[in-house]
Amino acid sequence: MASLLGKKVFEINGQGPPPTKDFFQLTVTKTEVIWRSWKISLRIEFKGAAPGENKMTHDDFLHDARMQQQVGVVFGQQILQYTQALCQGNFDYLERLPNDLLFQILAFLELEDVAQLAQTTKRFHKLCNSPEFWEQTVRGRCDELTPDMEALANAMGWRKIFFAFFNTKEHQQYAQGGS
């Protein structure tokens, strides 16, 4: 499983909270946390200021309350907690799988389970509502997909076609309350 981890395990960047205009980047690798900052200011004393960079081991980050506070202020408590979990070795391997493999896994799930999975993360929401997923679902459940049906699905959307042709009682719940 460790081979699923790339050099960068997590990376996020963005502007600090108002009134600052400073820009920040947080990168977590397999072995270290890197905090970069760029001072954005019209004030003359900050003109030409070099970007800041702070590198530390995972263990050092877990014991550096000041750095954790900075991450929490700039990126929020959820990102801080996620970063802490990564530094403790708690990697989310499912999130790191390639889309084509996830589509194969999704093919084995019931639609109710797909609807619940779509509510877990932004990535799964996007995947479970993607045209690729719905095309796979239609093709997997339709014995005879005619060229006319395929053209209609390409024009109207695979999800709409699925519910038009497979709108059974078990799938109505997903259509009404699903993603």
N, C-alpha and C positions, 0 to 999 in steps of 0.2 A: 504494500500500500504506500510506503514512503516514496515510491517512484512516481506517484501521482502528484507529489509536491514539486512544483517548479522552484527555480531559484528564489523568486518572489512568491511568498505565501499569501500576502495581502498588501494592497496599496490603495490609498485614498488621498485625495488632495482637495483643497478648497480654500476659500477666503475665511479669515478669522471673523469672529462676531463683531458687530459694530461697537464702537466707532472706528476700529482699526480697518485698514485696507490690506493688511499683511496677508501673504499667501503662505500656506503650509502644505507639507506633504509628509505622510506617515507611510513608511514601507516596513513590512515585516518579512524577513527572510527566514530560512531554516535555522539560522543561528543568531541573528541580531535584529534589533529594532533601529531604524534610521529615521530621525526627525529632521526635516529640512524646513527652513523658513526664509522668506524673502520679504524684506522691509519695503513697503509701498507707501511713500510719503512725498509730499511736496516740500517738506521742510528741508532747508539747505543742509543741516547737519546729517541728514540721512541720504543725501544725494550720493550715488555711487557706492552705497553700502554693499558689502559683499554678502551673498547668501550665507545663512548659518546652517551648520550641519552638526548633529549630535548622534553618534553611533554608540550603541551599548548592547550587551548580551541580553538575552531574554531574562535571565535571572536578575541582572542589574535593573532592567526596566520594572520587573515585579517589585523591586525594593526601592524604587525612586518615586516617591509620592508626588514630587514637584512635576516630573515629566508626565505622570499619569493625570495629574490635574490639568496640565496643558492640553493633553489629548482629549480629555473630557470636555473642556471649555470649547475647543475648536470644533471637534467632530461629534460631540455628544456622548452620553453615558453608554449607549448601545455599542458604539464603536470601541469605546474604552474597554467594556466587558469582553467584547469579541477579541480585542488585542491581547488582553490578559489571558483569555482561554488559549489563544494560539501560543503564547509564551509558556504556558503550562503544558503544551503538547497536545491540546485538544483540537485536532484538525477536523474539519468537516469534509470528509472525502467525497461524499455524495455530491456536494456542490462543485467539486473539481472534475467530475466525469464529463467527457465530451457530449455534446448534444445528441449526436447520432446514437451513442450508447444509451443515453437516457430515453430516447424515443423507443428503443427496443424494450427497455424495462417498462415504460408506460404502456406498451401494447398488452402487457399481461394484467394490468390493473382494471378493476371495474370502474365505471365512470364516476361513481360516488367517491371512490378513493382518489381518483384524479382530481375531482372537485376539491377535496380536502387538501391534497398535496399542493394545488394551485394557491392555496391560502397561506402557505408556509413561508415562502420567500418571493422576492421580486422575480428572481430567475425562473422559479417553477411556475409562477403566474404567467410569465411570458411564454414559457414552453408549452404549458397545458392549454393555452389559448391560441397557439400559433397555427397558421394554415397548414404547416407540415404535420403537426400532431393530428389535426382533424382529417387531413387527407389520408394519413396512415390509418386512422380509425375507420373511415368509410371504406377504404380498400380492404381492410381486414375483416369487415363485417358484411360486405356486399359481395355475393357470389358472382354476380354478373354485372359489372360496371360497363355500361354501354358508352360509346363515344359521345352520345348526346348528353348522358348524365355527367360525364366528365367535363364537357364543355360548360354545362350549366353550373357545375361545382366551381369551375375556374372563374366563371362570371359572378356568381352569387356568393361564393364562399363555401368551403367544405363543411364548416360547422352547420350552416343553415341547411345544407343538403342532408347532413346526417340526421338532424332532427326532423326534417321533412319526410325522410324515408324510414327512419327508425324511431319515431316518436312513440315508444311504448310506455307503459305506466312506470316501469323502472327507470326510464331515462327522463321522464318529465320533471322529477325532483331536481336533477342536475340542470336542466334547461331553465327552471324557475329560480333556483337558488345558487346555482353554480357560478363559476367565474365567467 
